Amino acid sequence: MNSEKKSPPCACCKDDLLEKSYRVSMQGGGYQCQLMLPAGYLQTVKGQAFTDERLQLALAYPSMNPLSLTSLTEEKILFTVDLIGNAMKQSLSSMAMDNVRQLMKNPVQTLHARHIGRLGIYDVYETVDPDSNLVLSTYFTRDKNRNLVCFQDGISKTSATRRYARVFELTYVFSPRLRARQLAIDAELTTLLDSWVQKVSPAANPLR
């Protein structure tokens, strides 16, 4: 990820951090993307989470204000945006569904999976580790554009993956304490990304 302006102002200008925006660019999968990113988000990463293809930020829920990537608060959401370009490439959420279904077909595997069924808008699966008797749940649903969204419980975190606007792969991680709000979190993150993206177009000099 490349910034076309100088570094944002110092943190003492807190009132300006979410008002001033800086043009940054991403390039990957044969596409380039122009974003206008508020200065406050740039302040938190200090260049460490920027690559041509990836943007990674930490946000506070429900304000969605920027946090340090190393923050330990339970309200933290770690949000990763990958520019994949190729809409035909299998999404991470689709891979997760394939993986859990493959586990169901092969009982010899160390891990076992079972289909729980429908729970409201979710199609629910459980993965079981017989050795530790650990049971993890995975929830699949679709957004209004029929994109598959996957929420997966972990021991100390919940993670989500989804394709968005055909060219973005989104991954976000949050505390299980926020799992009841996961659909709201998904809506907030996609709305935030919409507000940042200015233009997506084929790259003049594709990376690959």
Secondary structure, 3 states (H helix, E strand, C coil): CEECCCCCCCCCCHHHHCCCEEEEEEEECCEEEEEEEEHHHHHHHCCCCECCCEEEEEEECCCCCEECCCCCCCCEEEEEEEECCCCCCCCHHHHHHHHHHHHHHCCCCCCEEEEEEEECCEEEEEEEECCCCEEEEEEEEECCCCCEEEEEECCCCEEEEEEECCCEEEEEEECHHHHHHHHHHHHHHHHHHHHHEEEEEECCCCCC
